[in-house]
């Protein structure tokens, strides 16, 4: 059997970093880890090829070669996935679809021969067994939560690592929290399942042996979901491996904000090489946090928690949501001030949407407020339900917030405010990596000579060299990210 695995194109969104990647000659942020893992679950005798549409186009000869086309997608991939399916139908190819997009809404798609839904460690072997008996079913769905000991090493042979900015590793699935708008607990459950230390270190070593040096993103939705195991087994093993290999990786992941409550865990993560983390802050308004059951964020000084993580050496990115029923008219100014006060440079501010299957989706459906499918793009000013706040005022306020935080002047000021107090562990910030010089020269030309915020760029350039020379690479990285964010939010930026 010849299996063609197709990763849909990642559109120009906040997290695509498309405009920033050009500075370091990379084509995509990270590889499609799900499909690479699926490839390793296929029978060894099968032939496999991968087409990542973020890297290259899907050609007719790719489809002509294939017996089966596997598509794995998230909600952000919907439009691209539909186009892939249409092309497969025109070429008479059988399509196998899985991943969060299809697991949540498989009944909305036509032209797919086989849905292999849920977690592939369970459903994919069932499909393959039936296929080889000549009796494949149209839908395979299981709510069983497999142990991650069943998860094989990703099939790294299918990609060119140099095309990507960073590699990806999955350590755990599931999240102990149950936020109303989040579909993680729906897809993976609230019981956190993890890989063993030996398995995780084997994956890190495999990347190392293949020549990878640089960023590794732990794709876990909440890396600290099982902090006992982290502190007892995982982080000690990671620290030992990083020290043995002289820290070839800088690591990033997602955590809940209660990481700030555990100084020992923060210290161990820092020693393991984690330099940045993403935290779902959601809202500075406590009533909005109560509404969405964001219990871990309530009853705390959110700014102080973020500052504590920054003091521990982490560059904290934050996710924020506007459009809760409990949001007051002042939420827009309040959020802008919060982002400024917290020193969060990379702040993803989006409008609330209700993914299918979530408690929010069910509540809004019961209230008759759902209107359309979500786009998966939190920053495109669309909502899939009717908000309590007047929609025109909501959009106007959202525009103002984006303008307040991503116009060149306030953005560069926020970089300086963050760097002024930031002291990462010795050796992390000052390490130059391949391509940094070229990226610096490109930034000097593009941001220093052409961009509207060129004067602010040079002020940051000079200030960092004089005040925080050790953080100069990070300052330039943030400046480049700023260009990407301004491009993504271009319709909203007024100055």
N, C-alpha and C positions, 0 to 999 in steps of 0.2 A: 504494500500500500504506500502511495506517495501522499504525504500530508503537507499541505501548505498552510502555515500559520500566518495570519494577517493581523497586524496591530493597526487599528484605525488611527487616522491622523489626529494629532492633538492641536486644537485650534489656538488662535492667538488669545490667550487668557492670562490672568494674573500669574498663575503658576507655571506657564509654559516657558517663560524667560526667553522667548524667541529672539527678541531684540538684543538681549544681553549676550546670548550665546555667540552672536556674530563676532564679538570682541575676542573670543578665545577659539574661534574656528571650530566650534562644535555644532552638530546638527540637532541634537535633542538633549533634554535635561537628563533623562535616565532611560534604561531599556525597559521593554514590556516584561516585567518579572513574571507575571501570571502565565503568559504564553510560553516563556522559557521553561517554567516549571511543568506546564502541561506537556511540553515536548518530551521531558524526561519521564513522564508517566506513560508515554506511548510505547508499544512493543519495540524492542531493539531492532527487529528486522525491518521495520518501516523506514522509509526514507523521509527526511524532514527538510523543509526550507522555511525560512522566516522572511516576511516582508514587513518592515516597520515603515508605515507611510509617513512618519515624521522624518525618516531618513531618505527614502526613495519612493518613486511611484510604483504602483502595481501594474505590471505589464501583461499583455495578452499571453506572452510565452510562459509567464508564471502560472497562469490559470490553465493553460493547455497542458502543462506538465503534471498538474495535480489530479489525484483521485478524490481527495476530500479537502475542503477548505475549512479551517478552524478560525473562528473569530472570537476574540475575547475583548469585552468592552465595558467601560463605565458610562455613566449618564452623559458626561461631557463628550463622548464619542458617538452619540446617537446619529447625527447627520452623516458622519463619515461611514458608520457601520451600514446605514441604509444604502449608500452608494456602492459599497463593496458587495452587499447582498444582491443588488440589481445587476452588477457586472457578472457575478457568479451565475445568476439565472440565465443571462444571455449566452453564457458559455456552456450551459448545461451541467454545471458543477454542483455536487452535493455540498451543502453547508452545515457545519456543526457550530452552534453558538453557545457561549457561556459567559460567565462573569457577572458582576453586579447589575449591569444594565438589563440583561436578559433574565436574570434570576428574579428581578423585581417586576418585570413587565413583559414577559415572553408572549403574552396574549395580544400584544400590540404590534407584533411583527409578522410579516408574510414573507414567503420565499425561503424560509429556513427549514431544512429537512429534519434536523435533529437538534433538540435543545438538551444540552448537558449542563444542568443547573446546580446551584449550591456549591459545595466544595468538591473540587475535581478528584481528590483522593478517594472519594466514595463513589461518585457517579460516573466518572470516566472509565474505570475498569468494567463497570456494568455495561456501558455502551459498547466497549470494544469486544467484550465476550459475546454480546448479542450480534454485533456486526459480523464477527467471524463465523457465527453459526448461520448467518444469512437472515437473522430475525431482529434487526434493529427497530427500536420503538421511537416514536416521534419525540417523547419527552422523558427525561430522566431527572428526577428531583428527589432529594433526600434532605431531611432536617438534621441528620446525624452530624455530630461535630467530631471529626476525626482527630486523633492524636497527631501532633506534628512530626512524630517519629515516622509517619507514613510519607512525609513530604520529601521528595528526592532533591538532590543538588540541581539547580537550574542548568539548562543545556546552553552553556556559554559559547559552544562552538557555532551557534547560529548568528552571532553578532560580531561586529567589529567594535571593540571597546573604545577605540579612538574617536568614534562618532559621538560619544556621549560625555556629558560633563561629569557625571558620577555614576557609580554602580549602586545596585540595590540589594538589600538583604532583608529577609523577614525572620524575625525571632519569635513573634507571638501573634495570636489572633484573639479577638474579643476585647471587650472593655467592661470593667465592673460597674460603670455608671450607665444611666439610662435616660439621657437627655431626649426630650420630646421630639426634636427635629432631626435626630441623628439615626441613620440606618445601620450603624455598625453592630449594635446589639441585635438587630433583626437579621443581619447577614451572618454574623459570626458568634452571637450569643454573649452573655455577660460573664460567663466563666472563662477566665484567661487561660488559653492553652499555649504552651511554650515548647521550643526545641531544647535539647540538652546542650550543655556547654560544649561537649565534644563535637556535636553536629554543627553548632554555630562557628566554632573555631575552624572546623574543616572547610566551611564555606569561605571564611575570610582567607584561609591559607590557599584555597583554590584560586581565588582572585589574585592573590599575591604571586603565585606560581605562573599565572598567565600574564604577568607583567603589570598589573594594575597598581598605580600609585595615585593617591589623591582622595577625592570625596567618596564616602559610602553612606548612603541614606538607608537607615533602618525604617522600613515602611510601616511598622506597627502603628496602629491607631492610638495606642497608649502604651508606650514602651515600659512604663513603671507599673503596669497593671498587677504584676506579681513581684512586689519589691523584695519579699523575703528571699526568693530564688535568685533575684538579681544580685543582692548583696552577698549571698552565701556562695553561689556557684558561678553565675554568668560574668559579672564584672571582674572578679578576681582573675578568671581565665582570660578575659579580654585584655586586662592590664598586663598580664604576664606575656601574652602574645605580642601586643604592641611594643612592649619594652624589648622583647627578643628581636623583633623585626625593625626596631628603631623608628617606630611610629610612622609607617608608610601611609596611614589613612587618617584623615580628619573626618569625624562622624557627625551626623545630624539625625534627628528623629522628632517624634511628636510625643508630648506628655501632657498630663493634666496639671493644673496649676498647683496642686498640693505637693508637687515635687519640692516647692519652696519650704515645706514643713520638715524636710528630712535632710539635714546638713550632711550627714554621713553619706547618703545616697548621692547627693550632688557632688561631693568630693570624689567619690568613686567613679562617677560618670565622667567627670573632668579628667581624672587620671587615665580612664579608658580611651580618651581621645575625643569625647563629644565636645564640640565647640559651638554648636547652635541647636536650638530646640524650637519647635512650634507649639504654641499653647492656645487652646480655644478659650479666649477671654469672653467673647460674645457681646457683653454689654456692661457698661458701668452703672446701669440702672438695676437696683436689686429686685424690683418688682418684675422686671423682664426675666431676670435669672430664675425667680420663683416660678414664673409662668412656664418656662421651658424645662423645669426640673433640673437646672444646673446647680445641684446641691453643693458640689465641691467648690464652687466659686462664691457661694454666699457666706455672709458672716465673717468676711476677711477684708483687709485693706489690700485691694487688688494691685494698686501701684506699688505698695511696699513688697508684696510677694514677687512681683516682676523684678523690682530693684534687687531683691535678695538673690534671685537667680542670676542676674547680671553680675552681681558682686562675686558670685561663685565662679564666674568665668564664662558664662553662656551668653551668646548673642540670641536674644529672645525675639522670635517672630510671633505675631499675634493674629488670631482670627476674630473678626467682629461682625455682628449681624444687626441690621436695622430692619424694622418692620414687625416687631412683636406687638401684640395687642396692647401690652402694658407700656409701650414706649410713649413718653410725654412729648409735647411739642419741642421741649428743650433738648431732646436726645441728641440732636445733630451737633450743637455747640458743646454739649457735655462730652460727647465722644471725641471730638477734635481735641478738646483740652486734655482728656484722659490719655490719648495717644502721645500728645506732646509731653505731658508730665511723666509718663512711664518710660520714655526714651525708646519706645519700640520704633525702629526704623522701618522694618518690613511689616506693614499693617494691612492685612487683607480685609477690606470692608465690603460686605455684600448685603444684598437684600435677602430677607428670609424666604426660603422655599420649603416645600413639604415633600420630601422623597416618598415614593410609594412604599407602603408597608409600615411607615413610622407611626407613632402615636399621634403626631401632629397631623399627618395625612388622614388618619381615621377620624380625628376630632373635626377637622375642617370639612371632611366629606359629610359627616353627620350634620354639620351646620349649613351645608349647601353652599360652601364658599370656594370650592375647588373650581378652577377654570381651564387648566391646560397642563401639559407635561412640563417638567422642569427641564431647563436647557443644560444643567450641570455647570454652567458658568455663573458663579456668584456675583460677577461684576458687570453683567450686561443689562442691568436695570429691568429685568423681568422677574415676575412673581407668578407662581401657579395657583394663587388664591387671592381672594378679595380682602385687602387689609382693613383694619378698623380705621386707621388714619386715612384721610382723604388722599387718594393716589397721587394727585397733582402735588400736594404739599409734601408727600413722602419723597417723590422724585426730586422736587426742588431742594429739599433738605439734604438728600443723598448727594446731589451735585455739589452743594455747598461744602459738605464734609470732605468729599474727595478733593475739591479745590483747595480746602484749607490744609490738607496734609500732603498733597502731591504736586502742587505748584512748586516750581524750582526753589524759590526762596525759603519757604517753610520747610521743605524737605531737606535741603542742605543744612539748614539751621538744626534740624532734628538729628542729623548725622553728627554734627559737632557736639551737641548736647550729650549724645550717647557716648561718643568716644572720650569726652572729657573725664568721665568717671569710670570708664571700662578698663579693667586690668585682667586680661586673659592669662592663663598659665604661661610661664616662660617658655618660649620656643614655638608656641602655636601661631601667634599673630605675625611674627616676623619672617616666617618661612616662605621664601619665594618658590613658586612652582613653575613647571614648564609652561611657557606661553604667557607668563605674567608681563614680561617686558613688551611683547607685541601688544598685549591688551592695554598696557599703560600708554603706549604710543598712539594706539587707536583712540583711546579716551581723550588724550590731549588734543587730537585733531577734531574728533566728532563733538566732544562735550566742551572743549576749551576754545574752539574756533567757530563752530557752526550752531550749536544748540542755543536756544533762547536764554538758558540759565548759565551761560559761559562765565560771567563774572562771579557767580556763586561757586562755580566749579573751581576757579583759580583761587578764590578765598579759602575753600576747603583744602585745596592742594597745598597752599603755603602754610596754613594754620597747622595741618597735620605734620608736615615736615619739621616745623619749629617746635610744636608742643607735644606731639605724640608720634614721633618718627617710627616707632615700633608698630604702630597701627596703620601705617600708610597703605599697605596692600588692602586692608579691610576698608579703608576710606574710599579708595578707588573702586573697589567692588561695589560698595553701596552707591557710589555715583553712577556706575554703569546700570545697576538695578533701577535707579531713579529714571533713567532714560526709558527703560522698558515699561515701567509703571506709567509714565506720562504718555507713552504711545498707546498702552492698553486703555487708559482713561482719557484719551485725547478729546472725545466729544464733551467731557465734563470739565476739562481744565480751561479756565478763562484767562489765566495770566501766567 
